[in-house]
Amino acid sequence: MNFPKLPAALCAAALLVASPAWAGPGHDHGEAAPAAVGQALPRFSAVSETFELVGVLSGKQITLYLDRFADNSPVRGAQIELEMGGAKFKAEKLGDDAYEVVLPDAPKPGVLPVTATVIAGSEADLLAGELDIHEEAHADEAAHTHSWTEVAGWVAAGIAALGLLVGGGRRLIHARSIRAGAAA
């Protein structure tokens, strides 16, 4: 009976018998959701019992979305005045469900208090929030990628290491079989 070859044969058999698990219909969870890329635009929200206001900053432009707090329905035809950094800005209608304010300059990084006065029909409200603007991340930190030559080098090194392990294992098995034969 040749015992040194038994562990290698068992490992080979286990690899041949093992198969990957495949999900059946209804259990595969569909396509994976796309990953978000890049940074989200700075935004603020201000909420009262009547209204919910969300502002999204893109450069010098703030796009505002005003909804009713109770049912999240858009408020159309409202008058919105923003106060930021001691200056007041009147929002203009942008499409059906949005408003916009164009600032004279893009705000600097930091936390900026925002106060909004909203008048919609007979309802009036004062909303407050904060716009938190972060500095831009460095481009080299945002996306860490490897070239195909770097990946190919790591793959080649892995294959070489595997070859050395297999070759060393064969030599060890051969040496043990010679010693076992000499002892007999």
C-alpha positions, 0 to 999 in steps of 0.5 A: 500500500502506498500511503504518500499518494493517498492524500494527493489522490483524495485532494484531486478527487475532492476537486473533481467532485466539487461543483459551484452552487447555481441558484435556480429560477427566482433565487438568483436575485437578478442583475447586481445593482450598479455601483455608484461612481464618483462623489455625490453633490452636496445637499441640504434638507429642511423640514417642517410640519408642512413642507420638506425642502431639499437643495442640491448644489452643483457649482454655483447652481442650487436646485430646490425640490419642495414637497408637502411633508404629509404625502411627499407630493410636489408643491408647484407655484411656490415662492422660495427665498433662500438666505445663505451667508447673510445674502438673500436669493429668490428661487426661480421655477425650473421645470414642473417640480423644481426651483433653482437659485444661481449664486454669484460664486460657488460656496467655499468648503465648510458648513453653511447655514441655510434658511428658506422662506416658503409661501405656497398659496395661503401657507407660509413657513420658515425652514432651516438646514445646513449645507455641508460642502467637503473639499474635492478628493484627490483624483489618485485617491478616488480611483485606485486601478492597476494596469494589465501588465501589473495584474499579469505579473502577479498572475505569472508569479502565482503560477510560478509559486504553484509550480514550485509547490507542486514540484516540491511535493512530488520530490518529497513523495519520491524521497519518502518512497525511496526511504520506505523502499530502503527500509524494507 
